[in-house]
Amino acid sequence: RQITYLTPETIIDYLVIAGGGGGYAYGGGGGAGGLLSSTGLTITGSVTLTILVGAGGAPDTNGANSSISGSGISTITAIGGGGGRVNTNSGSGGSGGGASNAMFGSTGNKGLGTAGPPRQGYDGGDGGYYYGGGGGGAGAAGSSSGTGGIGANSSITGSSVTYAGGGGGGAQSRYGGSGSSSGGLGGGGNGGFY
């Protein structure tokens, strides 16, 4: 999508959220897409802004970046969320994916969020034997019990809304696990139950 500003000077607010990472089976939850927001960005002269909306990741895959670019401004890029995986390192991104599950005797590392500044999202949670770790959210890390990290609030629409919650980790019951994991507040999907 493209937007053209023709006025001598325009002040805009922006909220950019990347695509969230995909979770996987009873592995880690997908991390939320990175979140960037600001008020009072000044655009001078005739400028065409290009807005790219990143898609969510397929299972086990990072989400795609989202961005705003144009002449006269520095490109604003939100990093795609990390994908949750099983028995291998989870993807890192705007918000890290959850850790892999130890079902087969080995556990990969959790995905990492961005360091910033500004920080776009937090790490995924460490996984356990029955649960993959929760995906990191824009406001908090994912949990080792599978719960996704909460998102962050923005009032850009005129009221406070929570965005970019991390996905819940997958769970399995074959050897005694129970229940499924909740996604983080702000749009994180619940984990599946195997």
C-alpha positions as CSV (number, residue, x, y, z in Angstrom):
1,R,0.0,0.0,0.0
2,Q,1.2,3.5,-0.7
3,I,0.1,6.9,0.8
4,T,1.2,10.2,-0.8
5,Y,1.5,13.4,1.3
6,L,1.5,16.7,-0.7
7,T,1.4,19.3,2.1
8,P,4.5,21.3,3.0
9,E,4.6,19.5,6.4
10,T,2.7,16.6,7.9
11,I,2.9,15.1,11.4
12,I,1.9,11.4,11.6
13,D,1.6,8.8,14.3
14,Y,2.5,5.2,13.4
15,L,2.0,1.7,14.8
16,V,3.9,-1.1,13.0
17,I,3.5,-4.7,13.9
18,A,5.2,-7.6,12.1
19,G,3.9,-11.0,11.3
20,G,3.9,-13.4,14.3
21,G,5.9,-16.7,14.2
22,G,4.2,-20.0,13.7
23,G,4.2,-22.6,16.6
24,Y,4.7,-26.3,16.0
25,A,3.0,-29.4,17.3
26,Y,3.7,-29.8,21.0
27,G,6.8,-27.6,20.7
28,G,7.3,-23.9,21.3
29,G,4.7,-21.2,20.8
30,G,5.2,-18.6,18.1
31,G,6.6,-15.3,19.1
32,A,4.5,-12.1,18.5
33,G,5.6,-9.9,15.7
34,G,7.8,-7.0,16.7
35,L,5.9,-3.8,17.6
36,L,7.1,-0.2,17.0
37,S,5.0,2.9,17.6
38,S,5.6,6.6,17.9
39,T,3.8,9.9,17.8
40,G,4.9,13.1,16.1
41,L,6.9,11.9,13.1
42,T,7.3,15.0,10.8
43,I,7.2,14.5,7.0
44,T,8.3,17.5,4.9
45,G,7.3,18.1,1.3
46,S,5.7,15.7,-1.2
47,V,6.4,12.2,0.0
48,T,5.0,8.8,-1.0
49,L,5.2,6.3,1.9
50,T,5.2,2.6,1.1
51,I,3.6,0.3,3.8
52,L,4.5,-3.3,3.8
53,V,2.5,-5.6,6.0
54,G,4.3,-8.8,7.0
55,A,2.5,-12.1,7.0
56,G,2.4,-14.6,9.9
57,G,4.7,-17.5,9.7
58,A,3.8,-21.1,8.7
59,P,4.3,-23.7,11.4
60,D,7.9,-23.7,12.7
61,T,8.7,-20.5,10.7
62,N,9.4,-16.9,11.6
63,G,6.9,-14.2,10.7
64,A,7.7,-11.6,8.0
65,N,8.8,-8.1,8.7
66,S,6.5,-5.1,8.4
67,S,7.8,-1.6,7.4
68,I,7.2,2.0,6.4
69,S,9.6,3.5,3.9
70,G,9.8,6.7,1.8
71,S,12.0,9.5,0.7
72,G,13.0,11.8,3.5
73,I,12.4,9.4,6.4
74,S,14.4,6.5,7.8
75,T,12.8,3.2,7.1
76,I,10.8,1.9,10.1
77,T,11.0,-1.9,10.3
78,A,9.3,-4.2,12.8
79,I,10.9,-7.6,12.9
80,G,8.9,-10.8,12.4
81,G,8.2,-13.0,15.4
82,G,10.3,-16.1,16.0
83,G,8.8,-19.5,15.1
84,G,8.4,-22.2,17.9
85,R,10.1,-25.5,17.2
86,V,10.6,-29.0,18.5
87,N,14.1,-30.3,19.6
88,T,16.0,-27.6,17.9
89,N,16.6,-23.9,18.6
90,S,13.5,-21.8,18.3
91,G,13.5,-18.8,15.9
92,S,14.4,-15.4,17.2
93,G,12.8,-12.2,16.0
94,G,10.7,-9.2,17.1
95,S,9.4,-11.4,20.0
96,G,11.2,-14.7,20.4
97,G,9.5,-18.1,19.8
98,G,9.1,-20.5,22.7
99,A,11.7,-23.1,23.5
100,S,11.5,-26.5,22.0
101,N,9.9,-29.4,23.9
102,A,12.1,-32.2,25.5
103,M,9.8,-35.0,24.3
104,F,12.5,-36.8,22.5
105,G,15.3,-36.3,25.0
106,S,16.8,-33.0,23.8
107,T,15.8,-29.4,24.1
108,G,16.7,-26.5,21.8
109,N,17.2,-23.0,23.0
110,K,14.4,-20.5,23.3
111,G,14.0,-17.8,20.7
112,L,15.2,-14.3,21.6
113,G,13.4,-11.0,21.3
114,T,15.1,-7.8,20.1
115,A,17.6,-6.1,22.4
116,G,16.7,-2.5,21.3
117,P,16.5,0.3,21.9
118,P,13.7,0.4,21.1
119,R,12.8,-3.1,22.2
120,Q,10.3,-4.7,19.9
121,G,9.5,-7.9,21.9
122,Y,10.8,-10.3,24.5
123,D,12.3,-13.8,24.7
124,G,10.3,-17.0,24.4
125,G,9.9,-19.2,27.5
126,D,12.0,-22.3,28.3
127,G,10.2,-25.5,27.4
128,G,9.6,-28.5,29.6
129,Y,8.9,-32.2,29.1
130,Y,5.2,-31.8,28.5
131,Y,5.0,-28.2,27.3
132,G,6.8,-26.1,24.8
133,G,7.6,-22.7,26.1
134,G,5.3,-19.8,25.4
135,G,6.2,-17.3,22.6
136,G,7.5,-13.9,23.7
137,G,5.2,-10.9,23.5
138,A,5.8,-7.2,22.9
139,G,5.4,-6.6,26.7
140,A,6.8,-9.7,28.4
141,A,8.7,-12.9,27.9
142,G,6.9,-16.2,27.3
143,S,6.4,-18.7,30.2
144,S,8.2,-22.0,30.8
145,S,4.7,-23.5,31.4
146,G,3.6,-22.6,27.9
147,T,1.8,-19.3,28.4
148,G,2.6,-16.6,25.8
149,G,4.0,-13.3,26.9
150,I,1.6,-10.3,27.1
151,G,1.5,-7.7,24.4
152,A,2.0,-3.9,24.8
153,N,-0.6,-1.1,24.9
154,S,-1.0,1.7,22.4
155,S,-3.6,4.5,22.3
156,I,-3.0,5.4,18.7
157,T,-6.6,4.7,17.9
158,G,-7.9,7.0,20.6
159,S,-8.3,4.3,23.2
160,S,-5.9,1.9,24.8
161,V,-5.6,-1.4,22.9
162,T,-3.2,-4.3,23.6
163,Y,-1.2,-5.7,20.6
164,A,1.4,-8.4,19.9
165,G,0.8,-11.1,22.5
166,G,2.9,-14.2,22.2
167,G,1.4,-17.6,21.2
168,G,0.9,-20.4,23.7
169,G,3.2,-23.4,23.6
170,G,2.0,-26.8,22.5
171,A,1.3,-29.5,25.1
172,Q,1.0,-33.3,24.9
173,S,-0.8,-35.8,27.2
174,R,0.7,-39.2,26.2
175,Y,3.0,-39.2,29.2
176,G,0.9,-37.3,31.7
177,G,0.6,-33.7,30.4
178,S,-2.7,-32.0,30.7
179,G,-4.4,-29.0,29.3
180,S,-3.4,-26.5,26.6
181,S,-1.4,-23.3,27.0
182,S,-2.9,-19.8,26.8
183,G,-1.8,-17.2,24.3
184,G,-0.6,-13.8,25.7
185,L,-3.0,-10.9,26.1
186,G,-3.1,-8.9,22.8
187,G,-3.9,-11.5,20.2
188,G,-1.6,-14.5,21.0
189,G,-3.3,-17.7,20.0
190,N,-3.7,-20.7,22.4
191,G,-1.3,-23.6,22.1
192,G,-2.6,-26.9,20.6
193,F,-3.0,-30.1,22.7
194,Y,-1.5,-33.3,21.3
